Amino acid sequence: MAKATVQGKSPSLAGDRSVTVAAVVVIIMICALWSVTNPWPGFTTLLSTPNTKFASKCVTSRDCAGDLRHDPPETTFYDDPNLSYTIEKPVKKWDDKRRQWLKRHPSFAAGAGERVLLLTGSQPSPCKNPIGDHLNLRFFKNKVDYCRLHGYDIFYNNVHLHQKMRSYWAKIPLVRAAMVAHPEAEWLWWVDSDAVFTDMDFKVPLKRYEDHNLVVHGWPKEVYEKKSWVAINAGIFLIRNCQWSMDFLEVWASMGPHTPNYKKWGQTLRSTLKDKLFPESDDQSGLVYLLLKEREKWGNKIYIENEYDLHGYWLGIVGKLDTFAERYVTMERKVHELRRRHAEVESESYGGLREQYIEEGGNNSSWRRPFITHFTGCQPCSGRHNPSYGGDSCWIGIERALNFADNQVLRKFGFVHSELENSSAVSPLPFDFPA
């Protein structure tokens, strides 16, 4: 009976197959004809075509990358022959100009408020210190690593954009030019060449600065009560890409060596800031002076940060790096998710996860890895470090800090430096390290 039932259905199945085959043939013919008259986009075309559906949805800075292949024909401020990148010629109505540019380039408008361009650089000529150029390369690699992990752009400058503004003044013409060159960036982040990111997970809390245009590390009491020229550090700062910043840079630069009042400004700064030891006008003293004397005009928009190490003095850090490393290893031994292998591109999410456990551990500077370790006074390029730093303490400290940071990067590649004092030797990591 069962056999007869199967035999009875066989003609029907055969007919179904014939219909199916015929349908497939018809579909193939239609597709072939369509491909000739109106070809489907290939894989390359799909990748290169902007997805406007998701243009406004940015989870990370990587999601907010703009369309690099298209510049609309409508005019922008770049078509104005009077526009200047130089510090001497002011730019007016910059907020309107930048807003119009972003309107013309909607793919860059998405996520613009979180977009950061990191700026750094060194002198045009080779270093006099025999290991100076090597150290500069490693300093730069450290910054490139940090920017890659967080989706930031970076620009390295090794020319003087103004021939009279050199040394610590050289960054102001660069920041000014970068604002015009990068209207898509909301923040310009200057980081001195001798500064090292020693916490590759930490991200600057930009939302904290929503009502501010300049962020610098320091202590308000040291500024307003003690009037100290070292109350802040001008070697690392974030500045918003806006008209306020354009105006502020113009005033700040007016104390520099390209102006006829340079010598007079040196005298004024030294008489105002009693602990200033040298007579020349410098950018850091100038910034403190503006906070003191023009607080109502500028002070409300300047955030003096000291809740994390936007600038960490190296001498108090390098001897504790092993302790910091061990604390993080101890934390990871307790939490399997923190030691799970992952792609480097996923590092931000794991950094956020780690942050939760850091906060549970106390969330204070004695426990947390220092964000940036700044080798002020070491002069790695010239080699003429502060004489109070004995022997090779600067060079040993720099190597330790760079390797400490490098371990956080190399770990994603399965390796670490076994010793912070040995830059060349690395060891493979076992699975589930450091269980």
Phi and psi in degrees as a GROMACS rama.xvg file:
@    title "Ramachandran Plot"
@    xaxis  label "Phi"
@    yaxis  label "Psi"
@TYPE xy
-62.3248  -41.7052  ALA-2
-62.8655  -42.9882  LYS-3
-62.674  -36.966  ALA-4
-63.2379  -43.2517  THR-5
-63.2445  -45.8825  VAL-6
-62.7685  -33.6731  GLN-7
-67.8385  -26.0945  GLY-8
-90.7985  -13.0244  LYS-9
-58.8826  -45.944  SER-10
-59.0938  -38.4461  PRO-11
-64.1776  -41.9991  SER-12
-64.2828  -40.4981  LEU-13
-63.4003  -41.2901  ALA-14
-62.3975  -40.9155  GLY-15
-60.8315  -42.3217  ASP-16
-61.951  -41.4922  ARG-17
-61.0434  -43.294  SER-18
-63.6545  -41.3332  VAL-19
-63.1216  -46.7206  THR-20
-61.106  -43.0842  VAL-21
-62.332  -39.486  ALA-22
-65.1645  -41.2516  ALA-23
-61.9616  -43.5609  VAL-24
-60.3085  -43.1615  VAL-25
-62.7498  -43.5703  VAL-26
-61.7857  -42.6073  ILE-27
-61.6534  -42.5566  ILE-28
-63.8264  -40.9879  MET-29
-63.4029  -43.462  ILE-30
-63.1169  -40.5381  CYS-31
-63.5706  -43.2448  ALA-32
-64.5486  -41.3751  LEU-33
-62.9979  -38.3642  TRP-34
-65.7364  -25.9531  SER-35
-80.1035  -45.8383  VAL-36
-81.1631  -30.9225  THR-37
-151.83  77.3617  ASN-38
-58.713  143.733  PRO-39
-71.7213  149.939  TRP-40
-67.2129  138.882  PRO-41
-76.8057  179.248  GLY-42
-63.3023  -40.4237  PHE-43
-64.2167  -40.4935  THR-44
-64.0384  -40.6926  THR-45
-61.6379  -39.379  LEU-46
-69.0411  -34.6635  LEU-47
-87.1816  -12.979  SER-48
-84.1823  125.33  THR-49
-61.5538  137.61  PRO-50
-94.7318  93.6268  ASN-51
-68.8479  -21.5384  THR-52
-60.1331  -36.0472  LYS-53
-108.407  13.556  PHE-54
-61.0395  -32.2182  ALA-55
-96.3365  -0.102038  SER-56
-103.031  108.082  LYS-57
-121.918  116.136  CYS-58
-90.7614  -44.341  VAL-59
-126.911  171.625  THR-60
-63.5245  -24.4377  SER-61
-67.3836  -30.9325  ARG-62
-71.3377  -15.5812  ASP-63
-101.973  17.536  CYS-64
-65.1956  135.35  ALA-65
-84.8514  173.782  GLY-66
-78.1868  108.162  ASP-67
-82.9488  -5.09602  LEU-68
-105.575  5.61361  ARG-69
-137.403  128.511  HIS-70
-128.219  111.362  ASP-71
-62.5264  155.424  PRO-72
-72.8053  -17.856  PRO-73
-61.2314  144.86  GLU-74
-71.1465  149.402  THR-75
-133.34  -174.995  THR-76
-62.0734  -20.8629  PHE-77
-65.507  -22.4334  TYR-78
-85.2914  -1.24689  ASP-79
-84.1415  115.141  ASP-80
-65.4144  -16.574  PRO-81
-88.3875  -7.38661  ASN-82
-66.367  134.804  LEU-83
-126.998  144.66  SER-84
-90.8257  -7.67343  TYR-85
-86.0025  157.687  THR-86
-72.1831  -23.1123  ILE-87
-75.6666  -25.2432  GLU-88
-107.054  108.995  LYS-89
-64.5399  150.923  PRO-90
-107.61  127.411  VAL-91
-108.277  153.962  LYS-92
54.0691  40.5958  LYS-93
-64.5672  -37.5907  TRP-94
-60.4769  -41.2137  ASP-95
-67.2577  -41.8432  ASP-96
-62.5745  -44.313  LYS-97
-67.9599  -39.8106  ARG-98
-63.0107  -40.5326  ARG-99
-65.6515  -40.6454  GLN-100
-61.7741  -44.219  TRP-101
-65.0761  -34.3723  LEU-102
-65.1542  -37.1092  LYS-103
-72.9247  -22.3011  ARG-104
-123.953  71.4556  HIS-105
-61.0641  -25.5809  PRO-106
-66.771  -24.0536  SER-107
-89.9371  -20.1637  PHE-108
-66.3086  -33.0319  ALA-109
-64.4544  121.234  ALA-110
77.3271  11.3588  GLY-111
-61.0175  -32.5149  ALA-112
-65.4859  -18.3447  GLY-113
-107.535  1.41204  GLU-114
-81.6436  131.57  ARG-115
-123.806  135.934  VAL-116
-115.861  117.905  LEU-117
-88.4533  132.48  LEU-118
-117.134  137.15  LEU-119
-154.82  -179.052  THR-120
168.65  -179.598  GLY-121
-149.467  179.23  SER-122
-69.5639  157.37  GLN-123
-68.3882  -31.3898  PRO-124
-92.0571  161.386  SER-125
-62.0925  154.684  PRO-126
-72.9848  145.149  CYS-127
-78.4484  -31.0747  LYS-128
-67.202  125.047  ASN-129
-53.5722  -31.6934  PRO-130
-102.626  8.13013  ILE-131
-63.473  -45.7029  GLY-132
-67.1249  -35.4623  ASP-133
-64.2904  -42.6382  HIS-134
-64.7057  -40.7426  LEU-135
-59.8789  -39.8929  ASN-136
-62.7782  -43.1364  LEU-137
-70.5417  -37.5004  ARG-138
-58.9365  -43.6034  PHE-139
-66.9953  -42.7834  PHE-140
-56.8436  -40.4603  LYS-141
-59.4537  -42.4971  ASN-142
-71.3181  -37.4478  LYS-143
-63.3793  -42.921  VAL-144
-58.4149  -46.9458  ASP-145
-62.5738  -44.663  TYR-146
-65.2201  -39.6414  CYS-147
-62.6131  -41.5084  ARG-148
-65.0083  -27.8392  LEU-149
-113.963  6.05562  HIS-150
73.2214  25.9838  GLY-151
-93.0208  150.036  TYR-152
-84.9395  157.552  ASP-153
-141.425  142.292  ILE-154
-129.848  126.828  PHE-155
-107.377  123.045  TYR-156
-111.201  134.673  ASN-157
-134.05  33.7774  ASN-158
-132.095  158.145  VAL-159
-90.9282  111.751  HIS-160
-72.5633  -16.8901  LEU-161
-135.465  121.502  HIS-162
-63.8267  -23.1347  GLN-163
-93.7805  -14.5953  LYS-164
-102.093  93.6236  MET-165
-119.181  -175.799  ARG-166
53.6387  -131.482  SER-167
-70.5394  -15.1908  TYR-168
-81.3293  -15.4799  TRP-169
-64.9334  -24.1596  ALA-170
-71.7892  -26.6822  LYS-171
-66.8282  -47.9095  ILE-172
-59.5659  -33.5373  PRO-173
-67.6039  -46.9494  LEU-174
-60.2911  -42.7899  VAL-175
-60.3594  -45.7823  ARG-176
-68.0352  -37.0198  ALA-177
-65.8792  -31.7979  ALA-178
-61.059  -42.3085  MET-179
-73.5189  -38.762  VAL-180
-71.9607  -22.0783  ALA-181
-131.561  70.298  HIS-182
-66.2587  -16.8654  PRO-183
-74.7715  -15.9318  GLU-184
-92.3446  129.761  ALA-185
-80.7572  -34.9485  GLU-186
-124.243  136.675  TRP-187
-106.249  129.844  LEU-188
-120.444  103.059  TRP-189
-84.5563  130.795  TRP-190
-132.552  119.481  VAL-191
-53.4762  151.279  ASP-192
-62.744  -28.6768  SER-193
-93.304  22.569  ASP-194
-107.988  142.168  ALA-195
-121.32  129.518  VAL-196
-73.153  113.432  PHE-197
-108.294  1.82605  THR-198
-129.694  99.5963  ASP-199
-76.3652  -10.0309  MET-200
-87.7056  -33.7697  ASP-201
-67.0826  138.804  PHE-202
-118.21  141.109  LYS-203
-62.0183  129.506  VAL-204
-77.2942  79.6579  PRO-205
-59.5997  -32.4946  LEU-206
-61.9451  -27.7536  LYS-207
-62.7031  -25.4172  ARG-208
-105.926  23.4774  TYR-209
-56.4652  -32.4799  GLU-210
-101.555  15.6439  ASP-211
-129.371  158.463  HIS-212
-118.983  -12.6628  ASN-213
-139.827  130.822  LEU-214
-122.568  125.41  VAL-215
-141.532  146.773  VAL-216
-80.639  137.968  HIS-217
170.416  -164.39  GLY-218
-137.608  115.029  TRP-219
-54.6579  -38.4244  PRO-220
-61.9608  -39.004  LYS-221
-68.292  -29.0068  GLU-222
-76.3002  -57.1398  VAL-223
-87.9593  -22.4978  TYR-224
-104.122  -49.0737  GLU-225
-88.6033  -15.9286  LYS-226
50.9787  52.9007  LYS-227
-97.1076  139.851  SER-228
-73.6092  -14.4668  TRP-229
-103.581  19.0507  VAL-230
-66.8192  -23.9009  ALA-231
-132.544  169.236  ILE-232
-123.722  118.586  ASN-233
-89.695  8.22429  ALA-234
-82.0109  -11.7119  GLY-235
-143.209  120.924  ILE-236
-157.777  155.569  PHE-237
-110.168  137.525  LEU-238
-135.692  133.771  ILE-239
-74.3989  145.299  ARG-240
-83.3651  85.395  ASN-241
-152.852  173.434  CYS-242
-63.7372  -38.728  GLN-243
-53.87  -44.9999  TRP-244
-68.5786  -38.5899  SER-245
-56.8519  -46.5486  MET-246
-67.0032  -40.3202  ASP-247
-65.6447  -43.5264  PHE-248
-61.293  -36.4841  LEU-249
-63.0556  -44.3541  GLU-250
-69.4133  -43.0289  VAL-251
-61.0813  -45.1413  TRP-252
-66.7418  -22.5483  ALA-253
-65.2254  -11.1506  SER-254
-92.0021  -0.992544  MET-255
-84.3785  176.476  GLY-256
-71.1196  -6.19774  PRO-257
-87.6508  -3.05008  HIS-258
-104.826  153.607  THR-259
-68.6153  -15.2689  PRO-260
-96.0631  15.0015  ASN-261
-57.7852  -48.4658  TYR-262
-64.7443  -40.8024  LYS-263
-64.022  -38.7246  LYS-264
-64.1101  -36.9606  TRP-265
-58.8427  -43.2076  GLY-266
-66.0323  -41.3737  GLN-267
-63.8546  -45.3083  THR-268
-64.8882  -39.5843  LEU-269
-69.7512  -34.1942  ARG-270
-75.0212  -26.4981  SER-271
-83.7192  -40.493  THR-272
-105.8  98.6939  LEU-273
-64.6031  -24.7028  LYS-274
-91.9707  4.87611  ASP-275
-74.7796  123.366  LYS-276
-94.5267  -25.8905  LEU-277
-109.796  152.61  PHE-278
-81.0384  -20.1683  PRO-279
-72.0996  148.13  GLU-280
-72.2403  130.285  SER-281
-128.555  161.194  ASP-282
-63.9622  -38.728  ASP-283
-68.9325  -45.4381  GLN-284
-62.3288  -38.2891  SER-285
-62.1927  -39.0576  GLY-286
-66.9181  -42.0508  LEU-287
-62.212  -41.6154  VAL-288
-59.9052  -44.0771  TYR-289
-65.3955  -35.1514  LEU-290
-65.6958  -37.7807  LEU-291
-75.702  -49.0677  LEU-292
-90.9246  -24.2763  LYS-293
-128.712  44.2361  GLU-294
-60.9576  -41.4564  ARG-295
-64.5834  -33.0004  GLU-296
-80.0833  -40.0957  LYS-297
-116.19  -31.2494  TRP-298
-58.9987  -36.1033  GLY-299
-66.7161  -19.5029  ASN-300
-103.354  4.81401  LYS-301
-108.79  122.457  ILE-302
-100.928  118.92  TYR-303
-93.5911  107.974  ILE-304
-94.8404  132.258  GLU-305
-146.709  15.2615  ASN-306
-84.48  -13.2265  GLU-307
-148.293  169.898  TYR-308
-85.6846  73.5127  ASP-309
-64.0509  -30.544  LEU-310
-136.542  113.675  HIS-311
-112.046  124.851  GLY-312
-69.2504  121.684  TYR-313
-59.4671  -35.5275  TRP-314
-64.0816  -28.6588  LEU-315
-91.1836  3.00234  GLY-316
-115.326  -46.449  ILE-317
-60.8041  -29.3373  VAL-318
-75.6782  -11.0687  GLY-319
-106.582  3.27285  LYS-320
-62.9364  -37.5791  LEU-321
-63.7135  -37.807  ASP-322
-65.0743  -44.0478  THR-323
-58.9989  -45.6862  PHE-324
-60.6815  -42.8451  ALA-325
-66.8394  -36.0729  GLU-326
-63.6785  -40.433  ARG-327
-70.4987  -36.0594  TYR-328
-63.5303  -43.2377  VAL-329
-60.0268  -42.2472  THR-330
-61.9296  -42.3844  MET-331
-71.5214  -28.6571  GLU-332
-62.0309  -30.0526  ARG-333
-85.737  -20.7998  LYS-334
-125.36  108.683  VAL-335
-61.7295  -38.4626  HIS-336
-59.3627  -31.0218  GLU-337
-73.9792  -23.8993  LEU-338
-103.976  6.30192  ARG-339
-66.9674  135.745  ARG-340
-63.7795  145.541  ARG-341
-157.595  163.715  HIS-342
-68.9653  147.91  ALA-343
-58.6728  -34.7155  GLU-344
-65.9389  -15.4759  VAL-345
-93.2767  7.52441  GLU-346
-59.7608  -36.8907  SER-347
-60.2479  -40.4517  GLU-348
-66.0202  -37.6801  SER-349
-72.3401  -32.3169  TYR-350
-63.265  -40.0454  GLY-351
-65.0036  -38.7871  GLY-352
-64.6063  -42.7127  LEU-353
-63.5216  -33.7526  ARG-354
-59.41  -35.1453  GLU-355
-60.4012  -42.1427  GLN-356
-77.6327  -27.5236  TYR-357
-65.0645  -43.0881  ILE-358
-63.4861  -37.3633  GLU-359
-66.763  -27.8475  GLU-360
-81.38  -2.35931  GLY-361
132.396  -25.1382  GLY-362
50.8034  44.5339  ASN-363
-126.333  164.51  ASN-364
-65.7422  -23.3477  SER-365
-76.44  -17.5613  SER-366
-103.022  -39.4561  TRP-367
-74.9835  145.912  ARG-368
-61.304  136.785  ARG-369
-64.485  135.433  PRO-370
-67.5662  -56.9721  PHE-371
-127.448  129.176  ILE-372
-105.749  118.835  THR-373
-108.287  121.771  HIS-374
-91.1539  59.1905  PHE-375
-64.0088  136.272  THR-376
85.4144  -6.11411  GLY-377
-85.086  -28.5791  CYS-378
48.3642  61.8439  GLN-379
-61.658  -25.6286  PRO-380
-78.8979  -47.0472  CYS-381
-81.4005  -29.1202  SER-382
84.5359  -4.13226  GLY-383
-90.8405  74.8502  ARG-384
-78.0647  164.407  HIS-385
-52.807  125.627  ASN-386
-60.5739  -17.3474  PRO-387
-73.2484  -15.4401  SER-388
-88.543  105.049  TYR-389
-70.7162  145.955  GLY-390
52.6139  -131.311  GLY-391
-98.6968  24.5994  ASP-392
-59.1117  -37.3086  SER-393
-63.5147  -49.2284  CYS-394
-69.6021  -37.7956  TRP-395
-65.5518  -43.2047  ILE-396
-63.1822  -41.6956  GLY-397
-62.1096  -44.9181  ILE-398
-62.1639  -42.0526  GLU-399
-63.3618  -44.9642  ARG-400
-65.4971  -43.4461  ALA-401
-64.0145  -41.5826  LEU-402
-71.0591  -34.8835  ASN-403
-59.8436  -45.6041  PHE-404
-68.8858  -40.9741  ALA-405
-62.9317  -33.3066  ASP-406
-61.0882  -35.3601  ASN-407
-68.2201  -25.9381  GLN-408
-87.0374  -49.052  VAL-409
-61.133  -28.0329  LEU-410
-58.755  -33.3942  ARG-411
-67.8015  -17.2723  LYS-412
-101.539  2.47122  PHE-413
90.3411  15.5944  GLY-414
-137.995  162.441  PHE-415
-149.209  156.742  VAL-416
-72.0354  127.187  HIS-417
-69.2964  -33.6091  SER-418
-132.183  138.419  GLU-419
-68.033  -21.4858  LEU-420
-86.5795  -2.1719  GLU-421
-121.202  104.744  ASN-422
-79.3431  -24.6458  SER-423
-88.4426  -25.9543  SER-424
-94.9413  129.709  ALA-425
-130.934  158.45  VAL-426
-128.554  144.436  SER-427
-70.5208  147.888  PRO-428
-94.2291  137.735  LEU-429
-72.0986  160.129  PRO-430
-61.4424  142.353  PHE-431
65.3154  24.6235  ASP-432
-63.6725  137.453  PHE-433
-107.057  51.9512  PRO-434
